[in-house]
Amino acid sequence: MTVLPVTLAAAAAAAILNIWLGIRIGALRTALGISVGDGGNESLQRRMRAQLNYVENTAFVLVLIAAIELAGVGSWWLAYVGAVYFLGRVAHGFGMDGGKAKVGRMIGTLTTMLIQLGLAVVAAMVAAGVM
């Protein structure tokens, strides 16, 4: 059986971060007394979008990490790439709240795009036999 330690660690981190984003939504729902939907509240909409954006992007990152690791190309650097991705997503989650933390949204967005692009390039190079 092939064990993919980087992929497993990244998947665990992904699940924990998703739970954290969900808890932030739940806490705001409780504070606002909104149990279903967003009630037209912009703060709740922002947190809901932060979680959905996270889910939309994280699936691609996890698949790319797993594929690269399965190909035997992802050595020590792949774990660091995953860690930077998740730190960027935490920054994005806080940044979506707006205010002084809004710079985190930009950091998270840029981190997400650059990491997806970099992993996609590596995966394409592996597929082409260059790596």
N, C-alpha and C positions, 0 to 999 in steps of 0.2 A: 504494500500500500504506500502510495506517495503522500507524504505529509508536506503541506505548504505552510510553513510557520509564519511567513510574512502575511500571506493572505488570511490565515486564521486570526492573527493579531489585528489586522486591518478590519476584518469583519466584526470582531468583538468591539473594537473601538467605534465602528460605524453604528452598531446596535446601541451602545451606551450613549453616544452623541444624539442619536435619534430619540432615545428616551428622555434625555435632558431637554431637547427642544420641545417635546410633547409636554413635559412637566411645566415648562415656562408658559405654554399655551393654557394648560389647565389652571395654573395659578392665576393668570389674568382673567380667565373665564369666571373663576370663583369670585374674584374681586369685583368684577363687573356685573355678576349675576346673569351671565349669558351661557346657557347650557348647550344650545344648538346654533350653528351658523356663527356669523360674526357680529350680528346685531348692528351692522353699520359702523362699528367701532374701528377706527384706523389702527390703533395700537394692536388690537387683536388680529386684524387683517395682516399687519406686518409680521407678526409672529407666526401666523399660519403660513404665510408665503415663505418665510425663512425655512420652515420645516419642509414644505413641499419642494422648494428649490434644492434643499439638501438631498432629499430623496431622489430627485430627478438626476442630479449629478453624481451622487455616490455610487449608484449602480454601475455606471460606466467605469469609474475609477477602480472599483473592486474587480470587475471583469478584466480590465487591463492588467492590474497587478497580478491576478491569478494566472492569466495567460503568459505573461512575461516570466513569472516564477516557474510555471510548468515547463517553459522552454529552456529553463536552466540559465537564463541570462540575468535574472534579478538577484544579484548578490547583496552585499551590505547596503548599497545605495537605495535599493527598493524600499527598505524599511524606513529610511529617512524621508524619502519622497512621500510615503504614506503618512508619516508623522506631520510633515509640513502641511499636507492637504487637510488633515483634521484640525490642526491649529488654525488654519485659514478659515475653516468652516465655523469654528467657535467664534472667531472674530466677526464673521459674517452674521452669525446669529445675534450677537450683541449689537452689531452695526445696524441691523434692520430695525432696532428699537428707535433709531434716530437720535437726535440731540448730539451731545459731544461724542458719543460712540459711533457716529455715522461713518467715520473713516474706516471702521472695521468692515463695513459692507464692501468698500472698494478693495481693501486688502484681501478679503475673502473671495471676492469675484475674480480678481487678478490671479490669485493663487490657484483657484479652481481651474481657470482657463489655461494657465501656463502648465499646470501639472497634467491636465488631460491632454493637451497638445504634446507635451514631452513624452508621456506614456504611449500615445498613439504613434508617434514617430518611431519610438523604440520597437513597438509591436510590428509596425510596418517593415522596419528593417530586419527584424527576426523572420518575418514571413517571406521577405525577399531573399533571405539567406546571406545578408550582409553582416549580420551579427551571429 
